[in-house]
């Protein structure tokens, strides 16, 4: 067993333990291996450890690495978790099952357009700004509702939930409040749009995934704790 496979197994086990303690079903929580700046060989090691869901931040890097991985492991999935420019949507659509970083209406329209051409359905998550250091994500509830309403009428875009990044801090209460804010927003939007399934809550990374699981995360995005420091 390599260090990467060992790390993946340990984190999966830890997620299961926390979920059970919180009265949750461990099977309701996905572990995403964030492979940004890591090689195909390293991703292979994670796959051998059981990883099947991967996250990439950059379109160019993803399209360079994943074609050969799909050929070898057709059951793996890739989701884009980084900011997406409209001129890069066409490139990434063939390779992703979900785009998590939806923060504006214009990008939803472009995804629908490109997914239609590719005859493919793509899940999307609405990124919510809950106090993290980055400036991305919806901050206005009205704009968020417009985005969800628009996507609900599309045929190739599938609105599926929400994502956020907590502030990078040692203060656990600040982190916990960030995750609670996302959970509350998701609850309100599910009531507002009862015909949609908006249950995915993508929250929690290497430094805070344990808190995220306690607060209802359905998908944690872990990079460094699995792969080690990135190869810049």
N, C-alpha and C positions, 0 to 999 in steps of 0.2 A: 504494500500500500504506500503510495507517495504522500508527501505532505499535503498536497492539494486534495486528494481523495480523502485523506484523514480529516482535514479541516471541514470538508463538506459534510461528512458523516457526523462529526461532532456537533456542528451547528444544527443539522436536521434533528438530531437527538435532543438537543437543548430546546429547540422550538417545540417539539412534542411534549417535553416535560413541562414547559411553561404553560402551554395550551391546556394540558390536563389539570394543572393546578388552578387555572383560571376558569375551569368548567367548560372548556371549549373542545371541539373535536379537532385533533391535530391534522386530520385530512382536509380541513377547511382552510389551511394555511399553506400557501405555496412558497417555496424557497427559490428565488431567482439568483443565479450566479452572474454577477456583473463582470463582464470580461473585457471592459475597456482597457486598452493598452496591454493586453495579455495576448500571448501567441496562440496559434491553432494547437500547438503541442500541449500547452497548458490547459486549453479548453478540453482537449481530449482526455486529460487526466481527470478533470472534473466530471466528465461524462462517465468515465469508468467508475467514479465514486457514486454515481447515481443521479447526477444533475441532468435535467432535461429542459429546463427553462433558463434562457440566458437574456441578459440585458446589455445593450450597447448604447453609448452616448452619441457616437459620431457616425454619420451615414457612410462616409468613404471607408472607414475602417471596417464597418459591418459588411459592406458589399465585397470587400477584399477577402475576408476570412470565412464567411459562412457558406458560400456555394459548395466548397469541398467538404465542409462538415455535414451539410444536408445530404450530400451524396453518400457519405459513409453512415450517417445516423439520421435517417428520414423521420424519426419520431421526435427529434428535438424541436424546440420552438425558440424564436427570437422575438424580443420586444424592444422597441426603441424607447429609451427613457430620457434621452437628452433633447435639448431644444431643436426644433425642426424648422428649417427655412422652406418656404414654398417651392423654391427652385430645386430642392433636393427630394421632394416627395416622390417624383417619378422613379428615382433611383432606388429608394428604399422599399416601396410597396411590394415588389416581388418576394421580399425576404422576411417580412414581419407579419406576425399574427395580430399584433396590438401596438398602438402608439400611445404612450402614457403621458406625453408632455403637451397635451392640448391646452393652449392658453389664449386662443383667439379664434374668432369666427372664420377669418380668412383661411386659416390652415385647414379647417374642417371642410370647407368648400373644395379646396385643392385635393384633399385626400379622397373625397367622394368622386371627383372628376377622374383622378388617376386610377383609383380602384375599379371604377366602372370600365375603363379601357382594358384593364388587366383581368376583368371578369372575376373579381375577388372581393370577398368581404373582409373588412378590417375593423377590429375592435378598437375603441378609443377610450382613454381615461382623461377626465378633465383635471388639469393641475390646479391646485388651490394654494394660494400664498397664505401660509399660516404663521408667518413670522421668521421664516428662514432667511439667510443672508442674501440669497439670490433674489432678483427682481422679477422672476418669471412667475406665472400663475395668475389665475383670476383673483381679483380683490373685490370686485363689485358683484353683488348678488344678482342684480338685474341683468348684467352682461352674461353671467353664468347661465341664468334661466333662458336667455335668448339662444345661447349656444346649444343647450340641451334640446330646446324646442326645435331648432333647425336640424340638428342631427337626427332627431326622432322621425323626421319626415324623409330621410334619405334611405336608399336601398343598399348601398355598399358600405356605409359607415354604421357601426354598431356601438351606440353609447353603452358603456359597461360599468362605469364607476368613476372613482376619483383617486388622485395621488397627491402626496405632499412630501416636503422635506422639512424636518424639524430644524430649529436653529442648532448650530454646532456649539454645544455648551456642555459643561459638566452638571448643570442644574437640571436634575431629573424632573422637577415640577414644570419647568418651562417646556421641556420636551413632551412631557405627558399632556400638558394643556394644548400643545400644537396638534397632537394626535386626536385629542378629544374634540377640538374645533373641527377637524376634518370629519370625524364620525358624526357630529351634530349637523354639519352642512349636508352630508350624504343622507342623513335621516330626513331632513327637511325636503331635499330634492326628490327623494323617493316618494314622499307623500304628494309632492307637487306633480310628479309624473308617475302615477301608479302603474301605467301600462309598460313602463320600461323596467329592465332589470339592471339596477345600478348598484349592485352589491359588492363589487370589487373595491377594496380599500388598499391601495398600494402605499404602504408607509412603514418606515423602519429600515435602517441600514446597519453597517457593521457595528457602529458604536451605540445604537439605540434600538436594535430589533427586539430585544427582550421586553422593553416597555411597550413597543408597538403591538406585540402579540397580546400583551395584557389588555391593551386598549382597543382590540378588535381588528387589527390588521388581517387581511386575507392574503397578502403578498408582501414578503420582505425582500429588499434588494441588497444583497450582500456581495461585496467585491473583495476588499482588502482582507477580511477575516477568512476568506476562502483561498484566494490566490496569493496573498502576501502583498508586499509593496509593488506598485505599478512600475512597468518598464517604460519610463518616459523616453 
